[in-house]
Amino acid sequence: MRTHTRITRTVVLVTASLLGAAGCAGHDSGGDTAAAPRAVKPVAGCGAGSWTDPADLAPDRKAARCDKGAPAAQPLAKKRKITVATGTLSAEYVAPLQVAVAKGEFAKEGLDVELKVLPTPDALPLLAKGDVDAQWAAPEAAVMNGINGGFDIKWVAGNFSPDPTSKSGLWVRLKDGESADHVEMAGRKLGTMIGKGSVIAYPMDTSLKKHGGGLDRISFQQLGSADVLTALQNGGVDSAWLLDPIWRKVDGDEKYAFLGGQPVGEPLGGLLFGPTLLKEDPDAGVAFLRAYIRTVNTYFAGDYKSDPGFVTELAKLLKTDEATLRSTPSMRMDWEIRKGTTDRLQEAYADSGVSKGTPVAEAKAVDRAMYSEAVGHKL
């Protein structure tokens, strides 16, 4: 109960900070991305495969793709500096941003992009006020509560979904007589570095409910990234959410079972834009997304880890061990946002007690118009 109270209090404090920031910003929070509809023109190299039906949640859905090098840059008339907050620069899901900076893809658009490491609770108020332009994060509970309070933050692009062979997710230490197909999760203690207000609450809740649990029927113990696996192995917790590549340490050990992870084909995070790119300078917002999408199409279109030279380059950019990077399958980099994801996230937040009030409608939290324009698709 003490952990639950601490997590809930954190979300409430972050939300209060965001609402105060929104009041100071004084931006109109309603309506579309721009004051008037923007012209959308066909884009060379971005055909029918550059857009998929948002309602398609099939695990084998092919992620949207343009040709290599597309969409081509359309430099802004005046150079623009953009600050992007991110919780880390070493995680693999941040790699497209790192590569876009290193390869000059943002520069081709006339953008001077700075990636600034900031914890999510610190970055969100700055995004709401326009002190940072974008955030590489996710529509977490604090974000949704803030949007419900009336300020301009929208989820404008996805990041990735896991490879079908990945086992990043919920692992449990089996008791006598249990198997991966029959585990009773109610009443167990789960170790995680991610709180109940994170987007991981959604797939975690789904996996738990398949085994008689649920976020409201287990206890949480938040641990440091280096302590989660140790606690699972020494009995400090009964189960744990293990990220890449940590799950490799227990994979194949009959004492443990993998119960499920992030849905295949459904990104749960990516780019959040604040008022500066949503309304004050949407040209720069589209240019940013164009460079991001071009980077995915050029460097991350498929199994990017099959290229030894590129893996070496990535390891240096991410400041991580090359062997560790190779130990897990390539992520499915995906700039699109699925229909209903924010609804499912909010159901999990409500189940865990960190989201109160009326759920935020998808139209208030998600904007697909900018990445649609970048690939030449008319909504």
C-alpha positions as CSV (number, residue, x, y, z in Angstrom):
1,M,0.0,0.0,0.0
2,R,2.9,2.4,0.7
3,T,4.2,1.9,-2.8
4,H,0.8,2.5,-4.3
5,T,0.4,5.7,-2.3
6,R,3.8,7.0,-3.3
7,I,3.2,6.3,-7.0
8,T,-0.2,8.0,-6.9
9,R,1.1,11.0,-5.1
10,T,3.9,11.4,-7.8
11,V,1.3,11.4,-10.6
12,V,-0.8,13.9,-8.7
13,L,2.1,16.2,-8.1
14,V,3.3,16.1,-11.7
15,T,-0.2,16.8,-12.9
16,A,-0.6,19.8,-10.6
17,S,2.7,21.2,-11.9
18,L,1.6,20.7,-15.4
19,L,-1.8,22.4,-14.9
20,G,0.0,25.4,-13.3
21,A,2.3,25.5,-16.3
22,A,-0.6,25.4,-18.7
23,G,-2.3,28.2,-16.9
24,C,0.8,30.4,-17.3
25,A,1.2,29.5,-21.0
26,G,-2.2,30.9,-21.9
27,H,-2.5,28.9,-25.2
28,D,-5.8,27.9,-26.7
29,S,-6.1,24.2,-26.1
30,G,-8.9,23.3,-28.5
31,G,-9.2,22.7,-32.2
32,D,-6.8,21.4,-34.8
33,T,-3.1,21.5,-35.1
34,A,-3.2,24.8,-37.2
35,A,-5.7,27.6,-37.5
36,A,-6.5,26.6,-41.1
37,P,-6.4,23.3,-42.9
38,R,-2.9,22.6,-44.4
39,A,-2.4,21.6,-48.0
40,V,-1.3,18.0,-48.3
41,K,0.5,17.1,-51.6
42,P,1.7,13.7,-52.9
43,V,5.2,12.9,-51.8
44,A,7.7,11.1,-54.1
45,G,8.8,7.8,-52.7
46,C,5.9,7.6,-50.3
47,G,3.2,5.4,-51.9
48,A,0.4,3.4,-50.6
49,G,2.6,1.6,-48.1
50,S,3.5,4.8,-46.3
51,W,0.2,4.8,-44.5
52,T,-1.7,2.0,-42.7
53,D,-5.2,1.9,-41.3
54,P,-4.9,3.1,-37.7
55,A,-7.5,0.5,-36.7
56,D,-5.3,-2.4,-37.9
57,L,-3.9,-4.0,-34.7
58,A,-2.9,-7.3,-36.3
59,P,0.4,-8.5,-34.9
60,D,1.7,-9.2,-38.4
61,R,0.8,-5.7,-39.7
62,K,3.6,-4.3,-41.9
63,A,4.8,-1.0,-40.5
64,A,4.4,2.0,-42.8
65,R,7.4,2.6,-45.0
66,C,8.5,5.0,-47.8
67,D,11.5,4.4,-50.1
68,K,15.0,4.8,-48.7
69,G,15.7,8.6,-48.5
70,A,12.1,9.6,-48.6
71,P,10.3,11.8,-47.9
72,A,12.9,14.2,-49.3
73,A,13.9,17.3,-47.3
74,Q,12.1,20.5,-47.8
75,P,14.3,23.0,-46.0
76,L,12.6,25.8,-44.0
77,A,13.1,29.3,-45.2
78,K,14.7,30.2,-41.9
79,K,16.8,27.9,-39.7
80,R,15.0,26.8,-36.6
81,K,16.4,25.5,-33.3
82,I,14.3,22.7,-31.7
83,T,14.9,21.3,-28.2
84,V,13.7,17.7,-27.6
85,A,13.6,16.4,-24.1
86,T,14.2,12.7,-23.6
87,G,14.6,10.6,-20.5
88,T,17.7,8.8,-21.9
89,L,20.1,8.8,-24.8
90,S,21.3,5.3,-24.4
91,A,18.1,3.3,-25.0
92,E,17.7,1.6,-28.4
93,Y,14.3,3.2,-29.0
94,V,16.0,6.6,-29.0
95,A,18.3,5.5,-31.8
96,P,16.3,7.1,-34.7
97,L,16.7,10.5,-33.1
98,Q,20.4,10.0,-32.4
99,V,21.0,8.8,-36.0
100,A,18.9,11.7,-37.5
101,V,21.2,14.2,-35.6
102,A,24.4,12.3,-36.5
103,K,23.6,11.9,-40.2
104,G,22.4,15.4,-40.6
105,E,18.8,14.5,-41.5
106,F,17.4,17.3,-39.3
107,A,20.0,19.7,-40.6
108,K,18.7,19.0,-44.2
109,E,15.3,20.5,-43.1
110,G,16.9,23.6,-41.7
111,L,16.6,22.3,-38.1
112,D,19.2,22.6,-35.4
113,V,18.0,19.9,-33.0
114,E,19.2,19.5,-29.4
115,L,18.5,16.3,-27.5
116,K,18.3,17.2,-23.9
117,V,18.2,14.6,-21.2
118,L,15.4,15.4,-18.7
119,P,13.3,13.1,-16.5
120,T,9.7,13.0,-17.7
121,P,8.3,14.8,-14.6
122,D,10.7,17.7,-15.1
123,A,10.2,17.9,-18.9
124,L,6.4,17.9,-19.1
125,P,5.8,21.3,-17.5
126,L,8.5,22.7,-19.8
127,L,6.7,21.2,-22.8
128,A,3.4,22.6,-21.7
129,K,4.8,26.1,-21.4
130,G,6.7,25.9,-24.7
131,D,10.2,26.0,-23.0
132,V,11.0,22.8,-24.8
133,D,9.5,22.0,-28.2
134,A,9.0,18.3,-28.1
135,Q,9.5,15.3,-25.9
136,W,10.5,11.7,-26.7
137,A,8.3,10.0,-24.2
138,A,4.8,8.5,-24.1
139,P,1.1,9.4,-23.2
140,E,1.6,8.5,-19.6
141,A,-1.0,9.1,-16.8
142,A,0.4,12.5,-15.9
143,V,0.2,13.6,-19.6
144,M,-3.4,12.5,-20.0
145,N,-4.4,14.1,-16.7
146,G,-2.7,17.3,-17.9
147,I,-4.5,17.3,-21.2
148,N,-7.7,16.7,-19.3
149,G,-6.9,20.0,-17.5
150,G,-6.8,21.9,-20.8
151,F,-3.3,22.5,-22.2
152,D,-1.7,21.7,-25.5
153,I,0.3,18.5,-25.6
154,K,-0.4,15.9,-28.2
155,W,1.1,12.6,-29.2
156,V,2.1,13.1,-32.8
157,A,4.2,10.1,-33.8
158,G,4.9,6.5,-32.6
159,N,8.3,5.0,-31.8
160,F,8.4,1.2,-32.1
161,S,6.8,-2.1,-31.4
162,P,8.7,-5.2,-30.3
163,D,9.9,-7.9,-32.6
164,P,7.6,-11.0,-32.2
165,T,10.5,-13.0,-30.8
166,S,11.3,-10.4,-28.1
167,K,10.4,-11.5,-24.5
168,S,10.7,-8.1,-22.9
169,G,7.9,-7.9,-20.5
170,L,6.3,-9.8,-17.5
171,W,8.3,-12.7,-16.0
172,V,7.3,-14.8,-13.0
173,R,9.1,-17.2,-10.8
174,L,7.1,-20.4,-10.9
175,K,5.8,-22.1,-7.8
176,D,5.5,-25.9,-7.5
177,G,2.9,-27.2,-10.0
178,E,2.8,-24.0,-12.0
179,S,3.6,-23.6,-15.7
180,A,3.6,-20.7,-18.1
181,D,0.0,-21.7,-19.1
182,H,-1.2,-21.8,-15.5
183,V,0.1,-19.2,-13.1
184,E,-2.0,-17.5,-10.3
185,M,-0.8,-13.9,-10.2
186,A,-3.3,-12.5,-7.7
187,G,-1.5,-11.5,-4.4
188,R,2.0,-11.6,-5.9
189,K,4.6,-8.9,-5.6
190,L,5.9,-7.4,-8.8
191,G,9.2,-5.7,-9.2
192,T,9.6,-2.9,-11.8
193,M,11.5,0.2,-12.4
194,I,8.3,1.6,-14.1
195,G,5.4,2.9,-12.0
196,K,1.7,2.4,-12.5
197,G,1.4,5.7,-14.3
198,S,3.6,4.4,-17.2
199,V,2.3,3.2,-20.5
200,I,3.6,-0.2,-19.6
201,A,0.6,-0.5,-17.2
202,Y,-1.5,-1.4,-20.2
203,P,0.3,-4.5,-21.4
204,M,1.1,-5.4,-17.8
205,D,-2.6,-5.3,-16.8
206,T,-3.5,-7.4,-19.9
207,S,-0.9,-10.1,-19.0
208,L,-1.9,-10.1,-15.3
209,K,-5.6,-10.5,-16.1
210,K,-4.9,-13.5,-18.2
211,H,-3.6,-15.2,-15.0
212,G,-6.1,-14.2,-12.4
213,G,-4.4,-10.9,-11.5
214,G,-4.7,-7.3,-12.5
215,L,-3.0,-4.1,-11.4
216,D,-5.5,-3.9,-8.5
217,R,-4.8,-7.4,-7.3
218,I,-1.0,-7.3,-7.0
219,S,1.5,-5.3,-4.9
220,F,4.3,-3.3,-6.5
221,Q,7.9,-2.7,-5.5
222,Q,9.7,-0.1,-7.5
223,L,13.4,-0.9,-8.0
224,G,16.4,0.5,-9.8
225,S,17.2,-1.0,-13.2
226,A,20.1,-3.0,-11.8
227,D,18.0,-4.4,-9.0
228,V,14.9,-5.8,-10.7
229,L,16.4,-9.1,-12.0
230,T,18.3,-9.6,-8.7
231,A,15.1,-9.3,-6.7
232,L,13.3,-11.8,-8.9
233,Q,16.2,-14.3,-8.6
234,N,16.7,-14.0,-4.9
235,G,13.0,-14.1,-4.0
236,G,12.6,-10.4,-3.1
237,V,9.7,-10.3,-5.6
238,D,7.6,-13.0,-7.2
239,S,7.5,-11.4,-10.7
240,A,9.2,-8.6,-12.6
241,W,8.9,-6.6,-15.8
242,L,12.2,-7.3,-17.5
243,L,13.4,-5.0,-20.3
244,D,15.8,-5.7,-23.2
245,P,18.3,-7.3,-22.8
246,I,17.8,-8.3,-19.2
247,W,15.2,-11.0,-19.9
248,R,18.0,-13.0,-21.7
249,K,19.3,-13.8,-18.2
250,V,16.3,-16.0,-17.3
251,D,15.1,-17.1,-20.8
252,G,15.4,-20.9,-21.0
253,D,15.5,-21.4,-17.2
254,E,12.6,-23.6,-16.2
255,K,12.1,-21.8,-12.9
256,Y,10.7,-18.8,-14.8
257,A,8.0,-18.1,-17.3
258,F,7.3,-15.3,-19.7
259,L,3.7,-14.1,-19.5
260,G,3.6,-11.4,-22.1
261,G,4.9,-8.0,-23.2
262,Q,4.0,-5.0,-25.2
263,P,1.6,-5.8,-28.0
264,V,3.3,-6.5,-31.3
265,G,2.4,-3.9,-33.8
266,E,1.3,-1.2,-31.4
267,P,3.7,1.6,-30.4
268,L,3.1,2.9,-26.9
269,G,5.2,6.0,-27.1
270,G,7.1,8.4,-29.4
271,L,6.9,12.1,-30.0
272,L,4.9,14.6,-27.9
273,F,4.6,18.1,-29.3
274,G,3.8,21.2,-27.2
275,P,2.2,24.5,-28.3
276,T,5.2,25.8,-30.3
277,L,5.2,23.0,-32.9
278,L,1.5,22.3,-32.7
279,K,0.3,25.9,-33.4
280,E,3.0,28.5,-33.4
281,D,5.3,26.8,-36.0
282,P,3.6,23.8,-37.5
283,D,5.9,24.0,-40.5
284,A,8.8,23.2,-38.2
285,G,6.8,20.4,-36.7
286,V,6.2,18.8,-40.0
287,A,9.8,19.2,-41.0
288,F,10.9,17.5,-37.8
289,L,8.6,14.5,-38.5
290,R,9.7,14.4,-42.1
291,A,13.4,14.0,-41.0
292,Y,12.4,11.4,-38.4
293,I,10.4,9.4,-40.9
294,R,13.2,9.6,-43.5
295,T,15.7,8.4,-40.9
296,V,13.5,5.3,-40.2
297,N,13.0,4.6,-43.9
298,T,16.8,5.0,-44.6
299,Y,18.4,3.3,-41.6
300,F,15.7,1.3,-39.7
301,A,13.4,0.0,-42.4
302,G,13.9,-3.7,-41.5
303,D,16.4,-5.8,-39.6
304,Y,18.9,-3.1,-39.1
305,K,21.0,-5.3,-36.8
306,S,21.9,-7.6,-39.8
307,D,24.4,-4.9,-40.8
308,P,27.4,-5.3,-38.6
309,G,28.8,-1.9,-39.4
310,F,25.6,-0.1,-38.5
311,V,25.4,-2.0,-35.2
312,T,28.9,-0.8,-34.4
313,E,27.9,2.7,-35.3
314,L,24.7,2.5,-33.2
315,A,26.6,1.2,-30.2
316,K,28.9,4.2,-30.3
317,L,26.0,6.6,-30.6
318,L,24.1,5.0,-27.7
319,K,27.3,4.5,-25.7
320,T,26.4,0.9,-25.1
321,D,28.1,-2.5,-25.4
322,E,28.0,-3.8,-29.0
323,A,27.5,-7.4,-27.9
324,T,24.6,-6.3,-25.7
325,L,23.0,-4.5,-28.6
326,R,23.3,-7.6,-30.8
327,S,21.8,-9.9,-28.2
328,T,18.2,-8.8,-28.8
329,P,16.2,-8.6,-32.1
330,S,15.8,-5.4,-34.0
331,M,12.9,-3.3,-32.9
332,R,10.1,-2.5,-35.4
333,M,10.5,1.3,-35.7
334,D,7.1,2.7,-36.4
335,W,6.0,6.3,-36.7
336,E,2.3,5.6,-36.8
337,I,-0.2,5.7,-33.9
338,R,-2.8,3.0,-33.6
339,K,-6.5,3.7,-33.0
340,G,-7.7,3.3,-29.4
341,T,-4.3,3.1,-27.8
342,T,-4.9,6.1,-25.5
343,D,-8.3,4.6,-24.6
344,R,-6.6,1.3,-23.6
345,L,-3.9,3.1,-21.7
346,Q,-6.4,5.1,-19.7
347,E,-8.3,2.0,-18.8
348,A,-5.1,0.6,-17.2
349,Y,-4.4,3.9,-15.4
350,A,-7.9,3.8,-14.0
351,D,-7.5,0.1,-12.9
352,S,-4.2,1.1,-11.1
353,G,-5.8,4.2,-9.4
354,V,-3.5,6.8,-10.9
355,S,-6.1,8.4,-13.3
356,K,-9.2,10.2,-12.1
357,G,-12.1,11.9,-13.9
358,T,-13.4,11.6,-17.4
359,P,-11.1,9.8,-19.9
360,V,-9.5,12.1,-22.5
361,A,-10.9,11.5,-26.0
362,E,-8.4,10.4,-28.5
363,A,-9.0,13.5,-30.6
364,K,-7.7,15.6,-27.7
365,A,-4.6,13.5,-27.1
366,V,-3.5,12.3,-30.6
367,D,-2.7,14.2,-33.8
368,R,-1.9,12.1,-36.9
369,A,-2.1,15.1,-39.3
370,M,1.6,16.0,-39.2
371,Y,3.0,12.6,-40.0
372,S,0.2,12.2,-42.6
373,E,1.3,15.4,-44.3
374,A,4.9,14.4,-44.2
375,V,4.2,11.3,-46.3
376,G,1.6,12.9,-48.5
377,H,-1.5,11.1,-47.1
378,K,-4.8,13.1,-46.9
379,L,-6.8,12.2,-43.8
